[in-house]
């Protein structure tokens, strides 16, 4: 990473640490989502953290979301597997958490289903990546570390080698990254649920 890009990330990190945190927004009863989700569905959210706005604005058209995870259903247990970057030491990696915890900071939620794919394949593969460090380099060519949409892409390529998710060039870090709209605006996914507390869904 160049000095300029590193300096920018360092500055954003300092701003993030010093900024007051937003209060959790709980506007969905998890039972509402349980009525529609299936194993292997993709869940997108717009969080209320400083990073949320940055990741949302990477998308050029559909800026409803800032983060994505994979639904995993095991009996009555419904969780989300996702790669999350955080300033809290030891917490920036691919993790699994309860659905109700994943949506606590969500201002917007969308559920997407992959066309013609058994969702169990997706969730089963996702489990293999638990504990993989978060990719702060945003390097799509190195699977040893993963950011949220990169995790999804690495998994999908294993079951749909022909699949291509759109990328956006970020000049500040000189990298192509996968925006959230690569899911919400993709022909490979069907939106089966959407809800928001934000004005005009933005």
C-alpha positions in Angstrom: 0.0 0.0 0.0 1.3 3.5 -0.9 2.1 6.1 1.7 -0.9 8.3 0.6 -3.3 5.4 0.8 -1.9 4.3 4.2 -2.2 7.8 5.5 -5.8 8.1 4.4 -6.7 4.8 6.1 -4.9 5.9 9.2 -6.8 9.2 9.2 -10.1 7.4 8.7 -9.3 5.0 11.5 -8.6 7.9 13.9 -11.8 9.6 13.0 -13.8 6.4 13.5 -12.3 5.9 16.9 -13.0 9.4 18.1 -16.5 9.7 16.6 -19.5 9.0 18.9 -21.2 5.7 18.1 -24.8 5.7 16.9 -27.4 4.0 19.0 -28.5 0.5 17.8 -31.6 0.6 15.6 -33.8 -2.4 16.3 -36.7 -2.1 13.9 -37.1 -5.7 12.8 -38.4 -8.5 14.9 -36.1 -11.4 13.9 -39.2 -13.6 13.6 -40.3 -11.4 10.7 -37.1 -12.3 8.8 -37.4 -16.0 9.8 -40.6 -16.2 7.8 -38.7 -15.5 4.6 -35.0 -16.5 4.9 -33.7 -19.8 3.8 -30.3 -21.4 4.3 -27.7 -19.7 2.1 -29.6 -16.5 1.5 -27.6 -13.3 1.3 -28.4 -10.6 3.9 -27.4 -7.0 3.3 -27.7 -4.2 5.8 -26.9 -0.5 6.1 -25.3 0.0 9.5 -25.1 3.1 11.6 -21.3 3.2 12.0 -18.8 5.6 10.5 -17.5 2.9 8.2 -21.0 2.2 7.0 -21.2 5.4 5.0 -17.8 4.8 3.4 -18.6 1.3 2.2 -22.1 2.3 1.1 -20.7 5.0 -1.1 -18.4 2.6 -2.9 -21.5 1.6 -4.9 -22.2 3.9 -7.8 -26.0 3.4 -8.3 -27.6 1.4 -5.4 -26.4 2.8 -2.2 -28.9 1.1 0.2 -26.3 -1.2 1.9 -22.9 -1.1 3.5 -22.4 -4.8 4.6 -23.3 -8.3 3.6 -23.4 -11.7 5.2 -24.6 -15.3 4.5 -27.5 -16.9 6.3 -26.8 -20.2 8.0 -29.7 -22.3 9.3 -29.0 -25.3 11.6 -32.3 -26.6 13.1 -33.8 -23.7 15.0 -30.5 -21.8 15.0 -30.3 -19.0 12.5 -27.0 -17.1 12.1 -25.1 -14.8 9.8 -21.6 -15.6 8.6 -19.8 -12.4 7.6 -16.4 -10.8 7.3 -16.4 -7.7 9.5 -13.7 -5.0 9.9 -13.6 -3.3 13.3 -11.2 -1.3 15.4 -11.7 -3.6 18.3 -8.7 -5.8 18.7 -9.2 -9.4 17.8 -12.6 -8.9 16.3 -11.9 -8.2 12.6 -12.3 -11.5 11.0 -14.9 -13.8 9.4 -17.4 -14.5 12.2 -20.7 -16.2 12.9 -23.4 -14.4 14.9 -27.1 -14.7 15.7 -29.4 -13.1 13.1 -30.9 -10.8 15.8 -27.4 -9.5 16.6 -26.5 -8.9 13.0 -29.5 -6.6 12.5 -29.2 -4.6 15.7 -27.4 -1.7 14.0 -29.2 -2.1 10.7 -31.1 0.9 9.3 -31.9 -1.0 6.1 -32.1 -4.7 5.5 -32.4 -6.7 2.2 -32.5 -10.5 1.7 -31.3 -11.9 -1.6 -31.5 -15.4 -3.0 -29.1 -16.8 -5.6 -30.8 -18.2 -8.7 -30.6 -21.9 -9.4 -28.3 -22.7 -6.5 -29.0 -24.9 -3.4 -28.4 -22.5 -0.5 -27.0 -25.2 1.6 -23.9 -25.2 -0.7 -23.3 -21.6 0.1 -23.7 -21.7 3.9 -21.8 -25.0 4.1 -18.8 -23.4 2.3 -19.0 -20.2 4.4 -18.4 -22.2 7.5 -14.9 -23.1 6.2 -13.9 -19.4 6.3 -14.7 -18.7 10.0 -11.7 -17.1 11.6 -10.1 -15.8 8.4 -8.7 -12.3 9.0 -10.5 -9.2 7.6 -8.8 -7.9 4.4 -7.8 -4.3 5.2 -5.7 -4.4 2.0 -8.9 -5.1 -0.1 -6.9 -7.4 -2.3 -9.2 -9.6 -4.4 -6.2 -11.7 -5.5 -5.4 -13.0 -2.0 -7.9 -15.3 -0.3 -5.9 -15.5 3.0 -7.8 -12.4 4.1 -11.3 -11.4 3.1 -13.6 -8.4 3.3 -17.4 -8.9 3.2 -18.2 -9.0 -0.5 -14.9 -10.7 -1.2 -16.0 -13.6 1.2 -19.2 -14.0 -0.8 -17.4 -13.9 -4.1 -14.8 -16.5 -3.1 -17.6 -18.8 -2.1 -19.8 -18.2 -5.1 -16.9 -18.9 -7.5 -16.7 -22.4 -6.1 -20.3 -23.3 -7.1 -20.7 -20.9 -10.1 -17.3 -20.5 -11.7 -18.9 -18.5 -14.5 -20.2 -15.9 -12.1 -18.8 -12.4 -12.2 -19.6 -9.7 -9.7 -19.0 -6.1 -10.7 -16.1 -4.1 -9.3 -15.3 -0.5 -8.7 -11.8 1.1 -8.8 -10.9 3.1 -5.7 -8.2 5.6 -6.6 -7.2 6.3 -2.9 -6.1 2.7 -2.4 -5.4 1.8 -6.1 -7.6 -1.3 -5.9 -10.6 -2.8 -7.6 -13.2 -3.8 -4.9 -16.6 -5.4 -5.0 -19.4 -3.0 -4.1 -22.6 -4.0 -2.3 -24.6 -3.2 -5.4 -22.8 -6.2 -7.1 -25.4 -8.2 -5.2 -28.5 -6.0 -5.2 -28.1 -5.0 -8.9 -27.0 -8.4 -10.1 -28.9 -10.7 -12.4 -27.7 -13.7 -10.3 -29.8 -12.6 -7.3 -33.5 -12.2 -6.5 -34.5 -9.7 -3.8 -37.0 -11.4 -1.6 -37.2 -8.9 1.3 -36.5 -5.2 1.8 -37.2 -2.8 4.7 -35.7 0.5 5.7 -36.1 3.3 8.3 -34.1 5.8 6.1 -35.8 8.3 3.9 -36.3 7.1 0.4 -34.3 4.0 1.3 -31.0 5.8 1.1 
